Amino acid sequence: MTIVLFWALVLGLFALASRLGARLNLIPIVSQLLLATFAIPLLMLLLVEPRWQLTGAQLVAPTWLKTLYGLSFAVVLGHILSDVIDVRLDPQSLKVAVPSFCVPFLCGVGCAMWLLPASSGLSTIALGLVFAITAIPVLYLYLNHIGYPPHATRRLVQTAILIDLACWGLFGLAQGSLHLSSLVVPLLLACVPLLLRLPQIRQPPVYGAVFFVLLMLAEHYRLNALIVGIGYLLCMNALRQPFALPLSTASFKALQHFLAIPLILTFGIVQINIHSAIGELGGLNLIALVVLPIVSKLLGNWIGLRWAAPSFPGAVRWKEALLLNIRGLSEIVFLNLLLQQGLISPSLYFALMLMSLIATLLPALLGMNRPLDLQDVKTLEKETLCQ
């Protein structure tokens, strides 16, 4: 009963944080990241562990909770992959995406060899991908929140899509190549759209519902959910079968906002002992894991934006570099995946979670959270169309 009370309290706190954040002009995921990084550890230290006598392992042990987590994982990962997979290649976005991915990826691989010399090859690659990833949903929401010009918004979001597609795809292939036997079942599950075509099933919501069910099964049985998800959507594209959510857009967003995202953020945090995590890493390593991903990503973004043509007349490259450094939900889902599979330690998870929060807050801290002037936006759009 106490465990149920804890999770009900957590969901209530996330809902409250989102409402308070909206009054401070923060987008919901930023409020949720702040709560998960600072308030949840305090709740554990001051109430749950000393008074309720519950550990993080006990809080995530119930079967019903693992089922809810599997649902949340499928909802969030499925939504990210459905955004990532349907991308039309734009040469200018590709010019930005290549250095924006390669520079932080190589820095992350080097950082793993320096700070974590005993880590496996897959862990090294995974850390490089964590350095490189950009949060598509958070970036899109942020750009809309500040009224960024639509043409420039499309380019930045497509750049993030290309980066995340590379991250998710490379990790899925790297993981599968090490365990070929574990590659067969996910690939077979990815071919389910072919089976659905046999009885002439063409309703998009049916394909969407089966997609999320397969992701839940993959997470539950520790199969490669990335290969299942990416392969399934590629198979649908080959069949020219449109994808649709099994629920209405409003219901799906509510499920993500009030259940899936809070559960995913809290699930990893409650299992971390903050004191031992900081002590295990050491102050220098903690600073390096917070600073190096941000600096290397900003450098890669800057190189890419210098290589590509300006997204609109008067575009400020350093601001766009900061925007492409936004992390958030995509990175947290990726970190949870790595933590569950034992590819990163709890201390590393905490450091990278802190890095993700700082990177996501940087644009707002530097005064980029104010909406652009409507007249300026219209002028910029006209100038862009005339070019």
C-alpha positions as CSV (number, residue, x, y, z in Angstrom):
1,M,0.0,0.0,0.0
2,T,2.9,2.4,0.8
3,I,4.4,1.7,-2.7
4,V,1.0,2.7,-4.3
5,L,1.0,5.8,-2.2
6,F,4.5,6.7,-3.3
7,W,3.7,6.5,-7.0
8,A,0.4,8.3,-6.6
9,L,2.3,11.1,-4.8
10,V,4.9,11.2,-7.6
11,L,2.3,11.5,-10.3
12,G,0.6,14.2,-8.4
13,L,3.9,16.1,-8.0
14,F,4.6,15.9,-11.7
15,A,1.2,17.3,-12.6
16,L,1.7,20.1,-10.1
17,A,5.2,20.8,-11.4
18,S,3.9,21.1,-15.0
19,R,1.2,23.6,-13.9
20,L,3.6,25.7,-11.9
21,G,6.2,25.6,-14.7
22,A,3.6,26.8,-17.2
23,R,3.1,29.9,-15.0
24,L,6.9,30.5,-15.2
25,N,6.8,30.1,-19.0
26,L,8.5,26.7,-18.9
27,I,7.6,23.9,-21.3
28,P,6.3,20.8,-19.4
29,I,9.4,18.5,-20.0
30,V,11.7,21.1,-18.4
31,S,9.5,21.3,-15.3
32,Q,9.4,17.5,-15.2
33,L,13.2,17.2,-15.6
34,L,13.7,19.7,-12.8
35,L,11.4,17.7,-10.5
36,A,13.0,14.4,-11.4
37,T,16.6,15.6,-10.9
38,F,16.1,17.5,-7.6
39,A,12.8,16.8,-5.9
40,I,12.6,13.0,-6.3
41,P,16.1,12.4,-4.8
42,L,15.1,14.7,-1.9
43,L,11.8,12.8,-1.4
44,M,13.8,9.6,-1.2
45,L,16.4,11.0,1.2
46,L,14.0,12.8,3.6
47,L,10.8,10.6,3.5
48,V,10.8,7.4,1.7
49,E,14.0,5.8,2.9
50,P,14.2,7.0,6.5
51,R,10.4,7.1,7.4
52,W,8.8,4.6,5.1
53,Q,11.7,2.2,5.2
54,L,11.6,1.6,1.4
55,T,14.5,1.3,-1.0
56,G,14.5,2.1,-4.7
57,A,14.6,-1.6,-5.6
58,Q,11.4,-2.2,-3.6
59,L,9.7,0.7,-5.2
60,V,10.2,-0.7,-8.7
61,A,9.6,-4.4,-7.8
62,P,5.8,-4.9,-8.1
63,T,4.7,-6.7,-11.3
64,W,1.9,-4.2,-11.9
65,L,4.4,-1.4,-11.9
66,K,6.7,-3.2,-14.3
67,T,3.7,-3.6,-16.6
68,L,3.0,0.1,-16.4
69,Y,6.6,0.9,-17.1
70,G,6.5,-1.3,-20.2
71,L,3.5,0.5,-21.4
72,S,5.1,3.9,-20.7
73,F,8.3,2.8,-22.4
74,A,6.4,1.7,-25.5
75,V,4.3,4.9,-25.6
76,V,7.4,7.2,-25.4
77,L,9.8,5.2,-27.5
78,G,7.1,4.5,-30.1
79,H,6.3,8.1,-30.4
80,I,10.0,9.1,-30.8
81,L,10.6,6.4,-33.5
82,S,7.4,7.3,-35.4
83,D,8.8,10.9,-35.6
84,V,12.3,9.8,-36.5
85,I,11.6,7.2,-39.2
86,D,9.6,9.3,-41.6
87,V,12.1,11.8,-42.8
88,R,12.8,13.4,-46.2
89,L,16.4,14.1,-46.8
90,D,17.2,17.8,-47.0
91,P,20.9,18.6,-48.0
92,Q,21.1,21.6,-45.7
93,S,19.8,19.6,-42.7
94,L,22.3,16.8,-43.5
95,K,25.2,19.3,-43.6
96,V,24.2,20.4,-40.0
97,A,23.5,16.8,-38.8
98,V,26.8,15.2,-39.8
99,P,29.2,17.2,-37.6
100,S,26.5,17.7,-35.0
101,F,26.5,13.9,-34.6
102,C,30.1,13.0,-35.3
103,V,32.0,15.5,-33.1
104,P,30.1,14.7,-29.8
105,F,30.0,11.0,-30.7
106,L,33.8,10.8,-31.0
107,C,34.2,12.9,-27.9
108,G,31.9,10.5,-26.0
109,V,33.9,7.5,-27.2
110,G,37.1,9.2,-26.1
111,C,35.6,10.1,-22.8
112,A,34.5,6.5,-22.2
113,M,38.1,5.3,-22.9
114,W,39.4,7.9,-20.5
115,L,36.9,7.8,-17.6
116,L,35.6,4.2,-18.0
117,P,38.6,2.1,-19.3
118,A,37.0,-1.1,-18.2
119,S,33.7,-0.6,-20.0
120,S,32.7,-2.9,-22.9
121,G,32.8,-1.9,-26.5
122,L,29.0,-1.5,-26.6
123,S,29.1,0.7,-23.5
124,T,31.7,2.9,-25.1
125,I,29.6,3.3,-28.3
126,A,26.5,3.9,-26.2
127,L,28.2,6.8,-24.3
128,G,29.2,8.3,-27.6
129,L,25.6,8.2,-28.7
130,V,24.4,9.8,-25.5
131,F,26.8,12.7,-26.2
132,A,25.3,13.1,-29.7
133,I,21.6,12.7,-29.2
134,T,19.1,15.7,-29.6
135,A,15.6,15.7,-28.2
136,I,13.1,16.0,-31.1
137,P,9.9,16.5,-29.1
138,V,11.4,19.1,-26.7
139,L,13.2,21.0,-29.5
140,Y,10.0,21.2,-31.6
141,L,7.9,22.4,-28.6
142,Y,10.6,24.9,-27.7
143,L,10.8,26.3,-31.2
144,N,7.0,26.6,-31.3
145,H,6.9,28.2,-27.9
146,I,9.3,31.0,-28.9
147,G,7.6,31.5,-32.3
148,Y,10.6,30.5,-34.4
149,P,10.1,30.9,-38.2
150,P,8.4,27.8,-39.7
151,H,11.1,27.2,-42.4
152,A,13.9,27.4,-39.8
153,T,11.9,25.2,-37.4
154,R,11.6,22.5,-40.1
155,R,15.3,22.5,-40.8
156,L,16.3,22.3,-37.1
157,V,13.8,19.5,-36.3
158,Q,14.8,17.6,-39.4
159,T,18.4,17.9,-38.3
160,A,17.5,16.4,-34.9
161,I,15.5,13.6,-36.7
162,L,18.6,12.7,-38.7
163,I,20.8,12.7,-35.6
164,D,18.4,10.6,-33.5
165,L,17.8,8.2,-36.4
166,A,21.6,7.6,-36.5
167,C,21.8,7.2,-32.7
168,W,18.9,4.7,-32.4
169,G,19.9,2.8,-35.5
170,L,23.5,2.5,-34.7
171,F,22.8,1.3,-31.2
172,G,20.3,-1.2,-32.4
173,L,22.8,-2.6,-35.0
174,A,25.7,-2.6,-32.5
175,Q,23.7,-4.4,-29.9
176,G,22.3,-7.0,-32.4
177,S,25.7,-7.6,-34.0
178,L,27.1,-8.8,-30.6
179,H,24.2,-11.3,-30.0
180,L,23.1,-12.6,-33.4
181,S,20.7,-15.0,-31.8
182,S,18.9,-12.1,-30.2
183,L,18.7,-10.4,-33.6
184,V,16.4,-13.0,-35.2
185,V,13.3,-12.6,-33.0
186,P,13.2,-8.8,-33.2
187,L,13.6,-8.9,-37.0
188,L,10.7,-11.4,-37.2
189,L,8.5,-9.2,-35.0
190,A,9.4,-6.3,-37.3
191,C,7.9,-8.2,-40.2
192,V,4.5,-8.4,-38.6
193,P,3.0,-5.7,-41.0
194,L,3.5,-8.3,-43.8
195,L,1.3,-10.7,-41.9
196,L,-1.3,-8.0,-41.3
197,R,-1.5,-7.5,-45.1
198,L,-2.4,-11.1,-45.7
199,P,-6.0,-10.7,-44.4
200,Q,-6.1,-7.3,-46.2
201,I,-6.0,-5.3,-42.9
202,R,-5.4,-1.7,-44.0
203,Q,-6.7,0.4,-41.1
204,P,-3.8,2.6,-39.8
205,P,-4.9,2.4,-36.1
206,V,-4.6,-1.4,-36.2
207,Y,-1.0,-1.2,-37.3
208,G,-0.4,1.5,-34.7
209,A,-1.9,-0.6,-31.9
210,V,0.1,-3.7,-32.9
211,F,3.3,-1.6,-33.1
212,F,3.0,-0.4,-29.4
213,V,2.0,-3.9,-28.2
214,L,5.2,-5.3,-29.9
215,L,7.3,-2.7,-28.2
216,M,5.8,-3.6,-24.8
217,L,6.6,-7.3,-25.4
218,A,10.1,-6.5,-26.5
219,E,10.7,-4.4,-23.4
220,H,9.2,-7.1,-21.1
221,Y,11.2,-10.0,-22.6
222,R,14.4,-7.9,-22.9
223,L,14.4,-8.2,-26.7
224,N,15.9,-5.4,-28.9
225,A,13.0,-2.9,-28.9
226,L,14.9,-0.6,-31.2
227,I,15.2,-3.1,-34.0
228,V,11.6,-4.1,-33.5
229,G,10.4,-0.5,-33.7
230,I,12.6,0.8,-36.5
231,G,12.2,-2.4,-38.5
232,Y,8.4,-2.4,-38.1
233,L,8.1,1.2,-39.3
234,L,10.5,0.6,-42.2
235,C,8.4,-2.4,-43.2
236,M,5.3,-0.1,-43.1
237,N,7.0,2.4,-45.3
238,A,7.9,-0.3,-47.8
239,L,4.3,-1.3,-47.9
240,R,3.2,2.3,-48.2
241,Q,1.0,1.8,-45.2
242,P,0.3,5.0,-43.3
243,F,1.0,5.1,-39.5
244,A,-1.6,6.3,-37.1
245,L,-1.8,6.3,-33.3
246,P,-4.3,3.8,-31.8
247,L,-5.7,6.6,-29.6
248,S,-6.8,10.2,-30.4
249,T,-4.0,12.7,-30.4
250,A,-5.3,14.4,-27.2
251,S,-5.6,11.0,-25.3
252,F,-2.2,10.0,-26.4
253,K,-0.6,13.2,-25.3
254,A,-2.4,13.0,-21.9
255,L,-1.1,9.4,-21.5
256,Q,2.4,10.6,-22.2
257,H,2.3,13.7,-20.0
258,F,0.5,12.4,-16.9
259,L,1.7,8.8,-16.8
260,A,4.5,7.7,-19.2
261,I,7.0,10.5,-18.9
262,P,6.7,10.8,-15.0
263,L,7.1,7.0,-14.7
264,I,10.1,6.8,-17.0
265,L,11.9,9.7,-15.3
266,T,11.2,8.4,-11.8
267,F,11.9,4.8,-12.5
268,G,15.7,5.4,-13.0
269,I,16.1,8.1,-10.4
270,V,14.7,6.1,-7.4
271,Q,17.2,3.4,-7.9
272,I,20.2,5.7,-7.5
273,N,21.9,6.4,-4.2
274,I,22.9,10.1,-4.8
275,H,25.7,10.1,-2.2
276,S,27.4,6.9,-3.4
277,A,26.9,8.0,-7.1
278,I,28.8,11.3,-6.6
279,G,31.4,9.5,-4.4
280,E,31.9,6.8,-7.0
281,L,32.4,9.2,-9.9
282,G,34.4,11.8,-8.0
283,G,34.1,15.6,-8.5
284,L,36.4,15.8,-11.6
285,N,34.7,13.0,-13.5
286,L,31.2,14.4,-12.6
287,I,32.2,17.8,-14.0
288,A,33.7,16.2,-17.1
289,L,30.5,14.2,-17.8
290,V,28.4,17.3,-17.5
291,V,30.6,19.7,-19.4
292,L,32.1,17.6,-22.2
293,P,28.9,16.4,-23.8
294,I,27.5,20.0,-23.9
295,V,30.8,21.6,-25.2
296,S,31.4,18.9,-27.9
297,K,27.7,19.1,-29.0
298,L,27.9,22.9,-29.3
299,L,31.1,22.6,-31.3
300,G,29.6,20.1,-33.7
301,N,26.4,22.2,-34.1
302,W,28.5,25.3,-34.8
303,I,30.6,23.5,-37.5
304,G,27.4,22.2,-39.1
305,L,25.6,25.5,-39.1
306,R,28.7,27.2,-40.5
307,W,28.8,24.6,-43.3
308,A,25.1,24.9,-44.2
309,A,23.4,28.0,-45.6
310,P,21.6,30.2,-43.0
311,S,18.1,28.9,-42.1
312,F,16.8,32.4,-42.6
313,P,18.3,35.9,-43.1
314,G,19.5,37.2,-39.8
315,A,19.7,33.7,-38.2
316,V,22.1,33.7,-35.2
317,R,24.3,30.6,-35.4
318,W,25.2,30.4,-31.7
319,K,21.5,30.5,-30.8
320,E,20.7,27.7,-33.2
321,A,23.7,25.7,-31.8
322,L,22.2,26.1,-28.3
323,L,18.8,25.0,-29.5
324,L,20.2,21.8,-31.2
325,N,21.9,21.0,-27.9
326,I,18.5,20.5,-26.2
327,R,18.3,16.9,-24.8
328,G,15.3,16.0,-22.7
329,L,13.0,13.1,-23.4
330,S,14.9,11.3,-26.1
331,E,18.0,11.2,-24.0
332,I,16.2,10.1,-20.8
333,V,14.5,7.1,-22.7
334,F,18.0,6.2,-24.1
335,L,19.6,6.4,-20.6
336,N,16.9,4.3,-19.1
337,L,17.5,1.7,-21.8
338,L,21.2,1.6,-21.0
339,L,20.7,1.5,-17.3
340,Q,18.3,-1.5,-17.5
341,Q,20.7,-3.4,-19.7
342,G,23.6,-2.7,-17.4
343,L,25.6,-0.7,-20.0
344,I,26.0,2.3,-17.7
345,S,26.2,2.5,-13.9
346,P,23.7,4.4,-11.7
347,S,26.3,7.0,-11.0
348,L,26.9,7.6,-14.7
349,Y,23.1,7.7,-15.2
350,F,22.8,10.5,-12.6
351,A,25.7,12.5,-14.1
352,L,24.2,12.3,-17.6
353,M,20.7,13.1,-16.4
354,L,22.1,16.2,-14.8
355,M,23.9,17.1,-18.0
356,S,20.6,16.6,-19.9
357,L,18.8,19.0,-17.6
358,I,21.5,21.7,-17.9
359,A,21.7,21.4,-21.7
360,T,17.9,21.7,-22.0
361,L,17.7,24.7,-19.7
362,L,20.6,26.6,-21.4
363,P,18.5,28.4,-24.0
364,A,16.1,29.6,-21.3
365,L,18.9,30.6,-19.0
366,L,20.4,32.7,-21.8
367,G,17.2,34.5,-22.4
368,M,16.0,32.5,-25.4
369,N,12.6,31.6,-23.9
370,R,10.8,34.8,-24.9
371,P,8.5,34.6,-28.0
372,L,9.8,36.4,-31.1
373,D,8.0,39.5,-32.2
374,L,5.2,38.5,-34.6
375,Q,6.1,41.2,-37.1
376,D,9.7,40.2,-37.1
377,V,8.7,36.6,-37.8
378,K,6.5,37.6,-40.8
379,T,9.4,39.7,-42.2
380,L,11.8,36.8,-41.8
381,E,9.4,34.4,-43.5
382,K,9.0,36.8,-46.5
383,E,12.7,37.3,-46.9
384,T,13.2,33.5,-46.8
385,L,10.5,32.9,-49.4
386,C,12.0,35.5,-51.7
387,Q,15.5,33.9,-51.7
